[in-house]
Amino acid sequence: MDWLDIGTLDDIPLRGARCVKTPNGRIGIFRTHDDRVFAIEDHCPHKGGPLSQGIVHGAAVTCPLHNWVFSLETGKALGADEGSVKTIPVRIEDGRIAIALGALLQAAE
């Protein structure tokens, strides 16, 4: 699998996120309170809100537009909401974060 280096772990604060623009769309990179890192498509399927600007809590993110909550692990909407976003595999080596390019291509299809 090909990996795209997107920066260092220190670039993302605990319980924070960053947006990475790729040729196949925006990807939100999230860091949880317990130092896990996840990558998902950076748009809410409800109204297109930028999930990377949402609130990270536990292993979930709340969309900043209409408060839909998504699992960072599965990409699925939680609670009564329906829908999902694609998840992207993440790898961390020597403090650097990389995302799987193959998954980005599949997400664009």
C-alpha positions as CSV (number, residue, x, y, z in Angstrom):
1,M,0.0,0.0,0.0
2,D,1.2,3.5,-0.9
3,W,1.3,6.0,2.0
4,L,1.1,9.8,1.9
5,D,3.1,11.6,4.6
6,I,0.9,14.4,6.0
7,G,2.9,15.8,8.9
8,T,3.9,15.1,12.5
9,L,1.8,13.9,15.4
10,D,2.7,17.2,17.1
11,D,0.9,19.1,14.3
12,I,-2.5,17.9,15.8
13,P,-3.4,18.8,19.3
14,L,-5.0,16.3,21.6
15,R,-8.8,16.3,21.0
16,G,-8.1,18.3,17.8
17,A,-8.1,17.9,14.1
18,R,-6.5,19.2,10.9
19,C,-7.7,19.1,7.3
20,V,-5.5,17.7,4.5
21,K,-6.4,18.5,0.9
22,T,-5.7,15.7,-1.5
23,P,-6.4,15.3,-5.2
24,N,-9.3,13.1,-4.2
25,G,-10.9,15.5,-1.7
26,R,-10.4,16.8,1.9
27,I,-9.5,14.4,4.7
28,G,-9.9,15.2,8.3
29,I,-7.1,13.9,10.6
30,F,-8.2,13.6,14.2
31,R,-6.2,13.0,17.5
32,T,-8.2,11.8,20.5
33,H,-7.5,12.5,24.2
34,D,-5.8,9.1,24.5
35,D,-3.4,9.9,21.6
36,R,-5.1,7.8,18.9
37,V,-5.1,9.2,15.3
38,F,-7.9,8.7,12.8
39,A,-8.6,9.9,9.3
40,I,-12.1,10.3,7.7
41,E,-13.6,12.2,4.8
42,D,-13.9,15.8,5.9
43,H,-17.5,16.4,5.0
44,C,-20.7,15.5,6.8
45,P,-23.1,13.6,4.6
46,H,-26.0,15.6,6.1
47,K,-25.1,19.1,4.9
48,G,-21.5,18.9,3.9
49,G,-20.1,20.5,7.2
50,P,-16.3,20.4,7.7
51,L,-15.9,17.6,10.3
52,S,-12.3,18.7,11.0
53,Q,-13.8,21.9,12.5
54,G,-16.0,19.8,14.8
55,I,-15.6,18.8,18.4
56,V,-13.6,15.7,19.1
57,H,-14.8,13.7,22.1
58,G,-13.9,10.1,22.9
59,A,-13.5,8.4,19.5
60,A,-16.1,10.6,17.8
61,V,-16.5,14.0,16.2
62,T,-19.5,16.3,16.3
63,C,-20.3,18.1,13.0
64,P,-20.1,21.9,13.6
65,L,-23.2,22.6,11.5
66,H,-26.0,20.5,12.8
67,N,-24.4,18.4,15.7
68,W,-24.4,15.0,13.9
69,V,-21.9,12.7,15.6
70,F,-19.6,10.3,13.8
71,S,-17.5,7.4,15.0
72,L,-13.9,8.1,14.1
73,E,-13.3,4.3,14.2
74,T,-16.1,3.3,11.8
75,G,-17.2,6.5,10.1
76,K,-20.8,5.7,10.9
77,A,-23.3,8.3,12.3
78,L,-24.1,7.7,16.0
79,G,-27.4,8.0,17.8
80,A,-30.6,8.6,15.7
81,D,-28.7,10.0,12.7
82,E,-28.1,7.9,9.6
83,G,-25.2,8.0,7.2
84,S,-21.5,7.5,7.2
85,V,-18.2,8.9,5.9
86,K,-15.3,6.9,4.6
87,T,-12.4,6.0,7.0
88,I,-8.8,6.1,5.8
89,P,-6.1,3.9,7.2
90,V,-3.5,5.8,9.2
91,R,0.1,4.9,10.1
92,I,2.4,6.6,12.5
93,E,6.2,6.0,12.3
94,D,8.8,8.0,14.2
95,G,6.2,10.6,15.1
96,R,5.1,11.2,11.4
97,I,1.6,10.5,10.2
98,A,0.8,8.9,6.9
99,I,-2.5,8.0,5.3
100,A,-3.2,5.2,2.8
101,L,-3.3,6.5,-0.8
102,G,-5.2,3.4,-2.0
103,A,-8.0,4.2,0.4
104,L,-8.2,7.7,-0.9
105,L,-8.6,6.5,-4.5
106,Q,-11.4,4.1,-3.4
107,A,-13.1,6.9,-1.5
108,A,-13.1,9.0,-4.7
109,E,-14.9,6.3,-6.7
